[in-house]
Each structure stands twice: as C-alpha cells, then as structure tokens.
Amino acid sequence: MNIDKKAGHIDPKVALSQAEHEKGTVPGQQIGLYGNADKRDVRQVVKILNPDKNSMESRG
C-alpha cells in the first residue's frame, strides 16, 4: 500500500507573487486588523486564495 502523497499541481495564476512571498504576507492577511471583517470581505479573500468554484460559494 502506497501512502505517499503526490505533489499537487500549483496553478501559476494562483501562486503568490514574488513580492508577497518575500514579505511573508498573503492577500487579506490584515483584513481583521483595521476593522471587523464582514461576510463580503471574507468571501472576497476566499475567492482570491481559493478560486475553485466548488469551494465556499456552492456550499449551502
């Protein structure tokens, strides 16, 4: 039984830009520092980080 996981394919459009990677930040990381994050802000960040249509939008 092979339990080793295969390396996942990373879409270059989804990968962080070089500048963001060097800073160690991700989009929306400081969204809660400047105020309370509302539902719309959270959805926008989820779309940026996980552009898969079957992730958060289509779940009940």
C-alpha positions as CSV (number, residue, x, y, z in Angstrom):
1,M,0.0,0.0,0.0
2,N,1.5,3.3,-1.1
3,I,0.7,6.1,1.4
4,D,2.9,8.7,-0.1
5,K,1.1,11.7,-1.3
6,K,1.7,13.0,-4.8
7,A,2.9,16.6,-5.2
8,G,-0.1,18.8,-6.1
9,H,-0.1,20.9,-9.2
10,I,0.1,24.6,-8.4
11,D,-1.5,26.9,-10.9
12,P,0.9,29.9,-11.6
13,K,-2.1,32.3,-11.5
14,V,-3.0,31.2,-8.0
15,A,0.5,31.2,-6.6
16,L,1.6,34.2,-4.6
17,S,3.6,36.9,-6.4
18,Q,7.3,37.1,-5.6
19,A,6.9,40.3,-3.6
20,E,4.1,38.9,-1.5
21,H,6.1,35.7,-0.9
22,E,9.2,37.7,0.2
23,K,7.1,39.7,2.7
24,G,5.5,36.6,4.1
25,T,2.0,38.0,3.7
26,V,-1.0,36.7,1.9
27,P,-3.9,38.6,0.4
28,G,-6.3,39.6,3.1
29,Q,-4.0,38.8,6.0
30,Q,-4.5,42.1,7.7
31,I,-8.3,42.4,7.0
32,G,-9.2,42.0,10.7
33,L,-6.6,44.4,12.0
34,Y,-8.1,47.5,10.6
35,G,-11.7,46.7,11.5
36,N,-14.2,43.9,11.8
37,A,-14.3,41.7,8.7
38,D,-17.8,41.3,7.4
39,K,-19.1,38.5,5.2
40,R,-18.4,40.3,2.0
41,D,-14.7,40.8,2.9
42,V,-14.3,37.1,3.8
43,R,-15.9,36.0,0.5
44,Q,-13.5,38.2,-1.5
45,V,-10.5,36.8,0.3
46,V,-11.7,33.3,-0.1
47,K,-12.1,33.9,-3.9
48,I,-8.5,35.3,-4.1
49,L,-7.0,32.4,-2.1
50,N,-9.2,29.6,-3.4
51,P,-10.6,30.4,-6.9
52,D,-12.2,26.9,-7.1
53,K,-16.0,27.4,-7.9
54,N,-16.9,24.4,-5.8
55,S,-15.4,25.6,-2.6
56,M,-17.3,28.1,-0.5
57,E,-19.8,29.6,-2.9
58,S,-21.7,26.5,-3.8
59,R,-22.0,25.0,-0.3
60,G,-25.4,25.6,1.3
